[in-house]
């Protein structure tokens, strides 16, 4: 970002009351203790639904049985709706935090990406905006979207879009926890803020045999090793370096005995890309590179290239709205520029349909020197971030008139 909204002395309603803040922290901790994987978020969905109904709202469970949509304010069928999106699923990894009362109670399941925080922010914003609506202070309707299965490629957002949830929506906002940004601050960026992310499954086959006679076999161990090392390097020379196309392997499996050349090998990994056009070309480039390298060893290939998500490309006008909202709530000093990451986010599917933006929500306690990062079992947040997220969303809803 090269310019920011000037700081103006504007007082907006919609600050988070202390009692609701405490409730949202407790709500987040409850979700944290009971994480659920994508499309299995039944308890999470029920908890959100119950709290919204208690506030007099009418949430609707999404067609897949998990996730919800809930409108705040009456839609006239004409005025564009502002949507606030949260993702509600967890990750299949163990929670390794120590010394906290809200550690996950579910083996090998953890909210290690902050979706419990995202959910609490949108829930809190909905509750505050509902009260403002009763007072006649909400200028336009707001749609709360609690989306399942963000961590499951190609992402639960595709099902949400297919269900027609974006009907009437003119703009959509989201936040994502950032453990590298101090709590009380947000990171903003116009244009791409995440990368495309696809999944790749490769099988190599050929006649095996004795390690004493590799010339009579297709040496699949060597072939797999070459695919693992040579294909990423080859791809880097077939696209513009600025596209950031990167193939990274996460699994290579072959063989069972030291003196037997196997007949089958498998590799799995991800393809990430900073550039939208290069992402569109990536499947053909990856197929050609794998076939070229594997062919040198007479290995037969079966390639399953699984489309994931395109980059999240933030709309400039919506970034201006978030900038103005944060400036009103915390001052312009609470906003920092942020870089495009190689992480993937299915929020991008919404932005293929309507304008919107995602902000990075600071969750690091100032001065904390722990090496915390997303998708790690020790991930945790400074819960003041919930207040920041709620007040960012409510200010945006009031300014987006």
LUMMAR-100623 format. One line per 8 residues: their letters; for each residue x, y, z of C-alpha. Coordinates in nm, 3 decimals. Example, Ala and Ser with C-alpha at 12.3 -4.5 7.8 and 13.67 -1.06 7.14 Angstrom:
% LUMMAR-100623
as = 1.230,-0.450,0.780 ~ 1.367,-0.106,0.714
***
This chain:
% LUMMAR-100623
xxxxxxxx = 0.000,0.000,0.000 ~ 0.137,0.337,-0.095 ~ -0.120,0.561,0.072 ~ -0.354,0.544,0.365 ~ -0.677,0.709,0.462 ~ -0.601,1.023,0.663 ~ -0.676,1.005,1.031 ~ -1.007,1.173,1.106
xxxxxxxx = -1.170,1.231,1.440 ~ -1.479,1.016,1.396 ~ -1.660,0.852,1.683 ~ -1.850,0.540,1.581 ~ -2.075,0.320,1.787 ~ -2.007,-0.051,1.792 ~ -1.727,-0.078,2.047 ~ -1.716,-0.416,2.217
xxxxxxxx = -1.871,-0.409,2.567 ~ -1.662,-0.563,2.842 ~ -1.911,-0.837,2.928 ~ -1.941,-0.946,2.566 ~ -1.563,-0.941,2.531 ~ -1.533,-1.185,2.822 ~ -1.804,-1.403,2.671 ~ -1.629,-1.416,2.333
xxxxxxxx = -1.298,-1.512,2.495 ~ -1.479,-1.796,2.674 ~ -1.651,-1.892,2.349 ~ -1.317,-1.904,2.167 ~ -1.164,-2.120,2.440 ~ -1.456,-2.361,2.421 ~ -1.408,-2.398,2.045 ~ -1.035,-2.438,2.101
xxxxxxxx = -1.096,-2.725,2.341 ~ -1.332,-2.901,2.098 ~ -1.179,-2.870,1.749 ~ -1.356,-3.035,1.456 ~ -1.225,-3.111,1.107 ~ -1.371,-2.985,0.784 ~ -1.734,-3.080,0.716 ~ -1.751,-3.237,1.063
xxxxxxxx = -1.806,-2.913,1.257 ~ -2.142,-3.014,1.406 ~ -2.072,-2.907,1.765 ~ -1.917,-2.581,1.648 ~ -2.214,-2.509,1.422 ~ -2.460,-2.580,1.704 ~ -2.276,-2.348,1.943 ~ -2.275,-2.058,1.696
xxxxxxxx = -2.639,-2.117,1.607 ~ -2.750,-2.120,1.969 ~ -2.576,-1.790,2.047 ~ -2.717,-1.613,1.742 ~ -3.067,-1.737,1.819 ~ -3.031,-1.615,2.177 ~ -2.971,-1.269,2.028 ~ -3.297,-1.293,1.833
xxxxxxxx = -3.135,-1.368,1.498 ~ -3.234,-1.643,1.254 ~ -2.922,-1.836,1.143 ~ -2.959,-2.101,0.875 ~ -2.738,-2.410,0.867 ~ -2.573,-2.455,0.528 ~ -2.687,-2.742,0.302 ~ -2.392,-2.964,0.395
xxxxxxxx = -2.504,-2.978,0.758 ~ -2.224,-2.765,0.903 ~ -2.160,-2.393,0.883 ~ -2.419,-2.118,0.895 ~ -2.538,-1.800,0.729 ~ -2.722,-1.531,0.922 ~ -2.844,-1.186,0.815 ~ -2.839,-0.888,1.049
xxxxxxxx = -3.085,-0.623,0.937 ~ -3.366,-0.637,0.684 ~ -3.264,-0.671,0.322 ~ -3.475,-0.466,0.081 ~ -3.371,-0.674,-0.218 ~ -3.175,-0.383,-0.363 ~ -2.918,-0.248,-0.118 ~ -2.594,-0.448,-0.144
xxxxxxxx = -2.522,-0.661,0.160 ~ -2.186,-0.656,0.337 ~ -2.070,-1.010,0.420 ~ -1.837,-1.100,0.708 ~ -1.676,-1.441,0.671 ~ -1.524,-1.675,0.929 ~ -1.391,-2.028,0.879 ~ -1.476,-2.276,1.153
xxxxxxxx = -1.272,-2.596,1.098 ~ -0.957,-2.718,1.272 ~ -0.648,-2.913,1.169 ~ -0.556,-3.283,1.208 ~ -0.253,-3.219,1.429 ~ -0.197,-3.256,1.805 ~ -0.221,-2.956,2.036 ~ 0.120,-2.933,2.205
xxxxxxxx = 0.063,-2.621,2.416 ~ 0.146,-2.646,2.785 ~ 0.016,-2.454,3.080 ~ -0.318,-2.342,2.933 ~ -0.663,-2.450,3.049 ~ -0.810,-2.449,2.697 ~ -0.578,-2.699,2.533 ~ -0.756,-2.929,2.286
xxxxxxxx = -0.937,-3.222,2.444 ~ -0.954,-3.409,2.113 ~ -0.651,-3.624,2.024 ~ -0.468,-3.514,1.709 ~ -0.700,-3.218,1.653 ~ -0.614,-2.853,1.708 ~ -0.722,-2.502,1.616 ~ -0.368,-2.430,1.502
xxxxxxxx = -0.464,-2.176,1.237 ~ -0.680,-1.939,1.441 ~ -1.018,-2.028,1.297 ~ -1.161,-2.019,1.649 ~ -1.053,-1.656,1.666 ~ -1.199,-1.575,1.323 ~ -1.527,-1.733,1.432 ~ -1.537,-1.538,1.758
xxxxxxxx = -1.469,-1.211,1.573 ~ -1.756,-1.257,1.328 ~ -1.989,-1.383,1.600 ~ -1.906,-1.082,1.818 ~ -1.950,-0.841,1.528 ~ -2.287,-0.995,1.452 ~ -2.404,-0.956,1.811 ~ -2.290,-0.592,1.828
xxxxxxxx = -2.440,-0.507,1.488 ~ -2.767,-0.675,1.585 ~ -2.797,-0.440,1.882 ~ -2.715,-0.141,1.661 ~ -2.982,-0.257,1.416 ~ -3.239,-0.259,1.696 ~ -3.139,0.100,1.768 ~ -3.179,0.196,1.403
xxxxxxxx = -2.806,0.261,1.364 ~ -2.715,-0.006,1.106 ~ -2.701,0.160,0.763 ~ -2.716,-0.155,0.554 ~ -2.774,-0.528,0.610 ~ -2.482,-0.749,0.705 ~ -2.455,-1.120,0.634 ~ -2.257,-1.337,0.874
xxxxxxxx = -2.099,-1.636,0.706 ~ -1.951,-1.917,0.914 ~ -1.788,-2.140,0.656 ~ -1.685,-2.503,0.704 ~ -1.389,-2.690,0.556 ~ -1.144,-2.413,0.471 ~ -0.858,-2.658,0.522 ~ -1.001,-2.914,0.277
xxxxxxxx = -0.905,-2.846,-0.086 ~ -1.061,-2.691,-0.287 ~ -1.218,-2.541,0.024 ~ -1.566,-2.517,0.167 ~ -1.608,-2.177,0.003 ~ -1.691,-2.350,-0.324 ~ -1.991,-2.520,-0.162 ~ -2.100,-2.193,-0.004
xxxxxxxx = -2.090,-2.015,-0.339 ~ -2.281,-2.302,-0.502 ~ -2.547,-2.274,-0.232 ~ -2.621,-1.916,-0.341 ~ -2.510,-1.752,-0.018 ~ -2.356,-1.459,-0.207 ~ -2.692,-1.352,-0.350 ~ -2.730,-0.981,-0.280
xxxxxxxx = -2.379,-0.947,-0.138 ~ -2.186,-0.649,-0.271 ~ -1.867,-0.688,-0.069 ~ -1.707,-0.945,0.160 ~ -1.455,-0.906,0.441 ~ -1.239,-1.152,0.631 ~ -0.942,-1.162,0.864 ~ -0.669,-1.417,0.918
xxxxxxxx = -0.457,-1.451,1.231 ~ -0.095,-1.348,1.186 ~ 0.145,-1.452,1.465 ~ 0.412,-1.221,1.323 ~ 0.201,-0.909,1.381 ~ 0.146,-0.759,1.728 ~ -0.205,-0.764,1.871 ~ -0.381,-0.431,1.818
xxxxxxxx = -0.249,-0.404,1.464 ~ -0.357,-0.532,1.125 ~ -0.169,-0.591,0.800 ~ -0.322,-0.472,0.474 ~ -0.225,-0.521,0.111 ~ -0.389,-0.425,-0.217 ~ -0.380,-0.705,-0.473 ~ -0.270,-1.064,-0.404
xxxxxxxx = -0.212,-1.135,-0.035 ~ -0.195,-1.517,-0.051 ~ -0.092,-1.761,-0.319 ~ -0.260,-2.025,-0.525 ~ -0.229,-2.372,-0.375 ~ -0.293,-2.704,-0.551 ~ -0.228,-3.064,-0.449 ~ -0.026,-3.313,-0.651
xxxxxxxx = -0.027,-3.694,-0.635 ~ 0.218,-3.885,-0.855 ~ 0.253,-4.260,-0.908 ~ 0.554,-4.414,-1.083 ~ 0.548,-4.773,-1.207 ~ 0.778,-5.014,-1.384 ~ 0.930,-5.361,-1.360 ~ 1.134,-5.405,-1.043
xxxxxxxx = 1.393,-5.663,-0.959 ~ 1.715,-5.741,-0.778 ~ 1.945,-5.455,-0.682 ~ 2.230,-5.659,-0.834 ~ 2.072,-5.612,-1.180 ~ 1.930,-5.257,-1.198 ~ 1.984,-5.255,-1.578 ~ 1.704,-5.509,-1.611
xxxxxxxx = 1.458,-5.294,-1.416 ~ 1.300,-4.954,-1.408 ~ 1.496,-4.817,-1.115 ~ 1.201,-4.653,-0.945 ~ 1.391,-4.538,-0.638 ~ 1.627,-4.336,-0.854 ~ 1.341,-4.224,-1.077 ~ 1.139,-4.104,-0.777
xxxxxxxx = 1.442,-3.927,-0.633 ~ 1.502,-3.751,-0.963 ~ 1.139,-3.645,-0.992 ~ 1.157,-3.511,-0.638 ~ 1.469,-3.303,-0.702 ~ 1.468,-3.223,-1.073 ~ 1.104,-3.134,-1.138 ~ 1.092,-2.834,-0.899
xxxxxxxx = 1.416,-2.701,-1.049 ~ 1.286,-2.757,-1.401 ~ 0.963,-2.569,-1.329 ~ 1.160,-2.275,-1.194 ~ 1.315,-2.236,-1.540 ~ 0.989,-2.261,-1.734 ~ 0.798,-1.970,-1.580 ~ 0.884,-1.613,-1.498
xxxxxxxx = 1.060,-1.612,-1.162 ~ 0.821,-1.339,-1.047 ~ 0.533,-1.588,-1.073 ~ 0.669,-1.766,-0.766 ~ 0.570,-2.111,-0.892 ~ 0.697,-2.360,-0.634 ~ 0.650,-2.736,-0.614 ~ 0.729,-2.875,-0.269
xxxxxxxx = 0.703,-3.244,-0.185 ~ 0.563,-3.365,0.144 ~ 0.570,-3.742,0.089 ~ 0.784,-3.990,-0.104 ~ 0.717,-4.358,-0.052 ~ 0.864,-4.661,-0.225 ~ 1.016,-5.000,-0.155 ~ 1.021,-5.245,0.134
xxxxxxxx = 1.359,-5.421,0.125 ~ 1.717,-5.298,0.078 ~ 1.798,-5.551,-0.198 ~ 1.476,-5.522,-0.399 ~ 1.409,-5.254,-0.659 ~ 1.035,-5.182,-0.618 ~ 0.771,-5.175,-0.888 ~ 0.582,-4.876,-0.753
xxxxxxxx = 0.662,-4.534,-0.605 ~ 0.444,-4.245,-0.491 ~ 0.506,-3.875,-0.433 ~ 0.270,-3.613,-0.290 ~ 0.316,-3.242,-0.262 ~ 0.177,-2.897,-0.319 ~ 0.210,-2.648,-0.602 ~ 0.199,-2.285,-0.496
xxxxxxxx = 0.199,-1.980,-0.718 ~ 0.193,-1.605,-0.660 ~ 0.058,-1.516,-1.002 ~ -0.295,-1.592,-1.123 ~ -0.204,-1.644,-1.489 ~ 0.084,-1.878,-1.406 ~ -0.152,-2.071,-1.177 ~ -0.379,-2.130,-1.474
xxxxxxxx = -0.084,-2.271,-1.672 ~ 0.058,-2.476,-1.383 ~ -0.116,-2.813,-1.448 ~ 0.020,-2.844,-1.802 ~ 0.368,-2.732,-1.695 ~ 0.381,-2.978,-1.405 ~ 0.254,-3.271,-1.613 ~ 0.514,-3.206,-1.885
xxxxxxxx = 0.803,-3.172,-1.638 ~ 0.719,-3.492,-1.450 ~ 0.676,-3.694,-1.768 ~ 1.005,-3.559,-1.902 ~ 1.209,-3.654,-1.595 ~ 1.035,-3.988,-1.531 ~ 1.072,-4.080,-1.899 ~ 1.449,-4.070,-1.869
xxxxxxxx = 1.419,-4.374,-1.639 ~ 1.142,-4.547,-1.837 ~ 0.898,-4.500,-1.551 ~ 0.528,-4.488,-1.631 ~ 0.348,-4.199,-1.463 ~ 0.000,-4.143,-1.331 ~ -0.045,-3.780,-1.228 ~ -0.340,-3.651,-1.028
xxxxxxxx = -0.326,-3.272,-1.026 ~ -0.593,-3.155,-0.781 ~ -0.699,-2.795,-0.817 ~ -0.699,-2.610,-0.487 ~ -0.746,-2.236,-0.457 ~ -0.641,-1.931,-0.657 ~ -0.468,-1.636,-0.484 ~ -0.669,-1.406,-0.261
xxxxxxxx = -0.664,-1.079,-0.455 ~ -0.770,-0.788,-0.236 ~ -0.987,-0.519,-0.391 ~ -0.836,-0.170,-0.355 ~ -1.163,-0.002,-0.254 ~ -1.229,-0.265,0.012 ~ -0.877,-0.226,0.150 ~ -0.956,0.145,0.174
xxxxxxxx = -1.264,0.059,0.379 ~ -1.064,-0.162,0.618 ~ -0.797,0.108,0.643 ~ -1.058,0.369,0.734 ~ -1.226,0.134,0.984 ~ -0.902,0.056,1.164 ~ -0.798,0.420,1.162 ~ -1.123,0.519,1.332
xxxxxxxx = -1.091,0.243,1.593 ~ -0.718,0.243,1.669 ~ -0.550,0.515,1.466 ~ -0.348,0.488,1.147 ~ -0.041,0.373,1.345 ~ -0.223,0.040,1.400 ~ -0.202,-0.046,1.030 ~ 0.103,-0.191,0.858
xxxxxxxx = 0.178,-0.306,0.507 ~ 0.199,-0.681,0.466 ~ 0.359,-0.908,0.209 ~ 0.206,-1.172,-0.012 ~ 0.249,-1.514,0.144 ~ 0.277,-1.858,-0.014 ~ -0.011,-1.982,0.199 ~ -0.341,-2.070,0.034
xxxxxxxx = -0.688,-1.953,0.143 ~ -1.025,-2.046,-0.005 ~ -1.152,-1.692,0.067 ~ -1.022,-1.645,-0.287 ~ -1.327,-1.822,-0.431 ~ -1.553,-1.545,-0.299 ~ -1.332,-1.282,-0.461 ~ -1.372,-1.458,-0.795
xxxxxxxx = -1.741,-1.354,-0.768 ~ -1.752,-1.026,-0.573 ~ -1.508,-0.762,-0.448 ~ -1.367,-0.796,-0.101 ~ -1.053,-0.819,0.105 ~ -0.880,-1.010,0.380 ~ -0.675,-0.840,0.650 ~ -0.403,-0.997,0.861
xxxxxxxx = -0.507,-0.978,1.225 ~ -0.221,-0.937,1.471 ~ -0.229,-1.200,1.746 ~ 0.123,-1.174,1.894 ~ 0.160,-1.031,2.243 ~ 0.409,-0.742,2.214 ~ 0.749,-0.858,2.331 ~ 0.666,-1.227,2.296
xxxxxxxx = 0.977,-1.399,2.160 ~ 0.828,-1.747,2.118 ~ 0.855,-1.897,1.770 ~ 0.484,-1.937,1.702 ~ 0.351,-2.000,1.355 ~ 0.039,-2.123,1.183 ~ -0.020,-2.499,1.150 ~ 0.202,-2.579,1.446
xxxxxxxx = 0.077,-2.760,1.752 ~ 0.196,-2.485,1.989 ~ 0.009,-2.206,1.807 ~ -0.174,-1.965,2.036 ~ -0.298,-1.606,2.030 ~ -0.329,-1.297,2.244 ~ -0.706,-1.295,2.292 ~ -0.722,-0.915,2.275
xxxxxxxx = -0.721,-0.985,1.900 ~ -1.088,-1.081,1.927 ~ -1.176,-0.728,2.042 ~ -0.972,-0.582,1.757 ~ -1.141,-0.805,1.500 ~ -1.491,-0.728,1.625 ~ -1.435,-0.355,1.628 ~ -1.272,-0.364,1.284
xxxxxxxx = -1.574,-0.544,1.138 ~ -1.832,-0.323,1.310 ~ -1.657,-0.004,1.201 ~ -1.637,-0.133,0.843 ~ -2.009,-0.214,0.846 ~ -2.094,0.136,0.968 ~ -1.861,0.312,0.724 ~ -1.965,0.104,0.424
x = -2.287,0.298,0.379
***
